[in-house]
Amino acid sequence: MPAPAVPLIEARNLVKHYPKVKAVDGVSFEVAEGICFGLLGPNGAGKSTTIEMLEGISQPTGGQILFRGAPLSGDYRERIGIQFQDTALQDFLTVRENLRFFAALYPRCRPIDEIIERCHLGEFLDRDTRKLSGGQRQRALLGIALINDPELLFLDEPTTGLDPQARRNFWELIGDIKREGKTLLLTTHYMEEAYALCDEIAIMDHGHLIARGTPDALLAQHFDEKVLELPARLLEGRSWTFPVHVGESGAEIHTREVNSVLAELIGAGVDLTELHQRPPSLEDLFLELTGTDLRG
């Protein structure tokens, strides 16, 4: 019987304590080779601190990080790529010149022409990086993160601030990179993005891992309800036998008894013309597990 595959990277009981806070308090998980793994959590959950330890930027207070089954070695940073949420590019240099600059920092690099093609940089290759749009800048940063042909690619909220079209285009690039067999570790606040890109997710809160699995498996584990959506004005000022959640986009009713809810709405004379039914989403799961309180 073949031995189980060794995870590409593994966190074992990771701990990071500061004088007045336990940012990460005993987090363990592993990432298999060739998948996109999403680490999610609200602000202050400890995910950024966890990622910094996995990247080798911050040293754990306790616990262990293993890469291909061994403790991190001196060449670890040459074997990973990182796209930070905001990376400083060299001013007054073109995209091409930035690629060459960062390539010079590594002993082994992927051919720059391949990076240009993979990240679709050709249309603005000779443009000063100060004149790039948000989407173009993120594509250039992705190219830089891939310049050393990393075994593991960290993506730290890579589409924050992008318009919907640029975000979708970036997702397509990530999909192409996944199909190459690369392993990706993604942090994002966009639940739709996590669902579209991640083979597996882990959700953190208050320094602990509170859920882990495939998106569909976690949804099936935590929900057996449907979500009914209506304009809030149709439900306000009345007493209902079911809970109503009112948010910015309208009112939601989470229920296993769709027929009885509809009968009550019809009996109350509610216009159902604008009614929508959908299954629970990853955002529903995220809010269910971490709450709706405003975080810093």
C-alpha positions, 0 to 999 in steps of 0.5 A: 500500500503506497505511503500517503503523500507528504503535504507541500507545507504544514503548520503544526500547532503554530503560536504567535504571541505578542505582549498583550495579545495572542494573535495565533494560538495553536493553528494546525493544517496542511496544504497538499501539492497542486491545490489552491488553499484559502485562508479566510477570516475577519480582520484581527482573526490572525490569518495575516500573522499566520501567513507571515509565519508561513512565508518565513517573514515572522518567526513563530512563538511556538509550533513548527512549519514543515515544507515537503516534510522538513523544517524550513531551510535557508533556500526556502524563500527561493522556492516560494513566490509572494504577491503581497497586497501592496508591493512597491515597484521600482519607480521610473522603470518599465514593467519589463525592467522590473521583471529583469530587476527581480529576476536578478535576485534569484539564482534560478528563474523562469524565462521572462518571455514565459512570464510575459505570456502567462500574465498577459503583460505584453500590452503594457510591458514598456510602460512606466509602472507608475502609469499602470491601472490597478488590474495591470499592476496586479498582473505585473506583481503576479509576474514578479511573484512567479519569476523564480518559478516557485513551488508554492505561491502566496497570494495576499488579497490580490484583487482588493480594490479591483473593479469586477472585470479586472477581478474576473480577469485575474481569476482566469490567470490564477486558474491558468496557474493552477492548471500548471500544477502550482500550489497556491495559498490565498487570503481574500475577503471576497467569499465569491473569489474563495469559492471560485478559486479554492479547492479547500478553505480554512476559516480563522477567528480569534487566533484559532482555526474554526472550520476547514474543508472544501467549500461545498462540504462545509456548506453541506455540513453547516446548512440544510436551509434555503435562502429567500430574498425580498426587498426589506420594505415588504417585511418591515413593521410586521410580526413573522413566525420565522426570523428575518435578517435585514442587510444592505441588499434587502431582507433574507429568510433562512428556512427549511420550510419554504412552503410554509414561509411562502404560505405565510407571506401570501396570507399576509398579502406580501407581493412575491414578484421580487422574491428570489430563492438561492442556496446558502453561500460561502459568505453566509457560512463565513458570517454564521461562523464569525458573526456580523460584528464590525471588526477593526 
